[in-house]
Amino acid sequence: MAAEPVTTPAPAARIARSRERAPSGGWRTIAAKELSDHLQSVRFIVLLIVIAIAAIVPMYFVSTAITANAPELAGQPALFLVLFIGASQQAGGIPAVEFAALFIPLVGIAFGFDAINSERSQGTLSRLLAQPIHRDDVVNGKFAAGIAVIAMMMTALVILITALGIVRLGIIPSVEELARVIVWLLTTILYAGLWLAFALLLSVAIRGAASAALVGFGTWLGLTLFGTFLLPLAANALFPASTTGTGDQYFAATTAQQLFLRISPPQLYQDVVTAVLNPSARGMLGPANLGQYVSGQQQIPSLLTLDQSILLVWPQLVALVALTVVTFALAYVLFLRQEVRA
């Protein structure tokens, strides 16, 4: 009599198949390893020093100017925010938020331009993918590690600036002012995440790390420095605002120019910073809308609440989130479609 075949119960079979699958938390392992490497790298220390100097030096001179003009500034509302948006001639007339807008893209690119291509050039990418992890865990883990180290860096610097400002000025910020600083911090991390996603896309698309870094830093310089001069010229050429036409035509042309300038991520970030950290900002925002607080000659007319300031630049925030998601999605899909050879 032939023996009957032994069948595995359905629950046991499902458990066996689930054990053969790659763990769903593989991206956490990669993120933890990448985060440890970032924190121990020389680039992290150098970037932290550069960003700290760029943030603390303007704050020191602005706080000195506020202390020297204390009688004139007595009772000035939102005075604590002047540490972030105030400018001093001794620091080149550039506020701390302007320095942040200039160097934050550098941080995002520095932590992402060699995320994938360095693994490929060293021959470790195929061995990494041979581990029991999903392929997309590599991209997710490296992006999460980059965002985590940027968030840690920026949070530490904001806490340092706030503490030094409280010690030097003797002013305790209100809940509204602290909330505005936190919103600015989250926006800055989001802005850095956009450049990190762009650097990750370059790392996937370009085989050489040096070439990816060159393209990334070139794009940063083009949008941050040259875009400041070229985009207004292009806006004036595409949408000329003639004073000889009607008022409606002039308003339409001016509005079109302002909207055209918003194709630049630095301008989107600048708009959000102006609205969040300057409670008196209204209308079409730009760098020229910041008030001159330190002199004490211009008082804030009427302050907007935090929710009103956020609603004022809600389209800019949505645009920054959309650009970050689209850029990361391109890097994600491109990496999944690439062939990895041993």
Protein Blocks (a to p, Z undefined) as FASTA:
>chain_A
ZZddddddfklmmmmmmmmpccfklmmmmmmmmmmmmmmpmklmmmmmmmmmmmmmmmmm
mmmmmmmmmmmmgoiahklmmmmmpccfkloopafklmmmmmmmmmmmmmmmmmmmmmmm
nopmmmmmmpccdfklmmmmmmmmmmmmmmmmmmmmmmmmmmmmmmmnopacdfklmmmm
mmmmmmmmmmmmmmmmmmmmmmmmpmblklmmmmmmmmmmmmmmmmmmmmmmmmmmmmcc
dfkbcfklmmmmmmmmmmmmmmpmklmmmmmmmmmmmmkbgcjddfklpccfknomaccf
bdcdfklmmmmmmmmmmmmmmmmmmmmmmmmmmmmmpccdZZ
